[in-house]
Amino acid sequence: MPPSLKHLSLCLLLLLTPHISVAEQSLAIGEGERLLVLAPHPDDESLSAAGLSQQVLARGGTVRSSVVTAGDAYVGAVMLDSGKRNPSAADYLDFGEKRLEESRRAAQLLGNGFIHLDLLGFSDGSIYSALISHWRRNQPMRSEYTGFDHVPYREAEDRGLAQDGQDLLNELAAILRDTKPTIIAFPDVMENDSDHAGLGMFTLLAVHQWLLETPTPRPQPKLLAYLIHWQHGWPTGSNWGIAQDWSDKPLVLPADLPPRGHSRACVNLSPAQINLKRAALAEYKTQQRIMGDFLSAFVRSSECFTLVKPNDGNRIEQVLAHWRQVRKTFDNHPLSRRKI
């Protein structure tokens, strides 16, 4: 448990508390919004918010996309990419470089050069580990795949940065201070993937820190929690083994996702916005080869989010304990790595 962290947003407790009703609405996007999309792996930024990003840009706003890891530990994809049954550390590093470059190409296509992209280059699988067991710089997380305990990638913003929780929190808080976002899209803490859920936790920590540092009146950004990895084959078609066209179907959040008293909001995409999202996802060639069905299942006529509100703080120890209990009673299996 990271002892140096004293507070976490109370909204996390609300985020984890089951309630019975869900309100859904159309997401209001104003003129000149500043959107920050936080993604655990390359492609999550496009899967979750490619349409939202287009709509913010169309209304004269700005978009910043920050991808935390290089997605370098997708073993099956690395085997396919390298043609080796037992890939080496160099193969995993090469795969990570490719994935980061794919994010660059997708962002260029999606924003026509107007999306500010941060590639932090942490190791795949490091986010949750940094949160719960590798918080300090003198005890960073070492990847079992690449062998590095610091950011090794040429494409990364901070090559050489230690892979620890405090440094990641500092990075995210600095991005918030620099961007001053009015909308933040980030992973739901109930995601069925450890890096996704972990980044959800880190986001709320960083938002809380940013707001505490900001003089009153403090910003009131819209916090949009997105969902990528769930269970029972959600979304439909994501595990069919062959890519299908779902572009005439809306993205509906799963019925068994605990509503926790929050409302849900969606953006409806035009045919042109859908096509551009599809084109951006096509740039992730390493992923299309092994999980094209999964990517295509998110090319739909809408993108939907759970709306979270920033609030006063609470101790992270209490929140983590509550989070673990909710997950235990909800799905009766430990949080683990899923599709990447």
C-alpha positions, 0 to 999 in steps of 0.5 A: 500500500503506498503510505505516502498517499493521504487522500483520494477523491470521495467520488471513488467511493461513490464510483464503487457503491452499488445503486439501482438506477441509471440515468442516460443522457446526451453528452453536452459538448461546448465550444472551446472544450479542452479534452484530455483522454487518458489511455492505458495502452495504444489503441485505447484512446481511439477505442474509447473516444475517437468520436468524442475527440472529433466533436471537440475539435469540430467545436473549436476545442483542443484534444490531448491524448496521453498513452501510459504504457507501450502495450508491449506484453501482449504475448500472443501478439508478440509471438505473431509479430516476431514469428517466434514461439519464445520471444526475447526481450528485444522482441517485446521492445520492438513490439512496444516501439511499433505500438507507440508509432501506431498511436502516433499515426492514428492521432495524426489521422484522427486529428489531422495534426491537431491532437497533442499526443503524449506517449509515456512509454511505461511497461505493459502491466506496470500501472496496477503494480505501481499503484499497489506494490511499487510506489517509490522510485527506489522500488520501481516495477521491472517488466518480466518481458522487456527486463526494464524497470524504467521507460526504455522507448525512443518514442516515449516522452520521458525515456529513463523515467522510473516505473513507480507510482509516485512518478506516474502520479506526478506525470499525470498531475503535470499533464492536468496542470498544463492542459487544464482540461474541461473534459477528462476521459479515463478508464472506469475503475471497474474495468476487467483489466488491471492496467485499465482499472489501475489508471482509473485509480491514478486518474482520480488521484491526479485530479484530486491533487490538481484540484487541491493545488488550484486556487478557488474557484476550482475547475469543474471538469466533466469526468467521463469513465469509459469501459473497454474490457468487461465480461460475458462477451461485451460488447457484442461481436468482440469475441466472435473471431472475425470482424463485423460491421457494427457501425449502425448499432449504438454502444450500450454499456453492459447491464451488469456494470454496477451503476453506482448512482451515477448517470451515463452520457453518450455522444452520437457519431455521424457517418463521417465520424464513424468512418474516421474512427474506423480508419484510426483503428486500422492504423493499429496493425499489430492489434488488427492482426490478432483482435480485429473482431474486438476493435471493430466491435467499438466502431459504433454509432455512439460512445458512452461514458459513466459521469463522475464528479470530483469531490472532497478527498478520502484515504486511499487505503480505505478506498482500495480496501472498498474497491477490492471488496466490491470486486470480490463480491461482484465477480468472484475472481481476482483482477487480472490482465485481459486482452491488451 
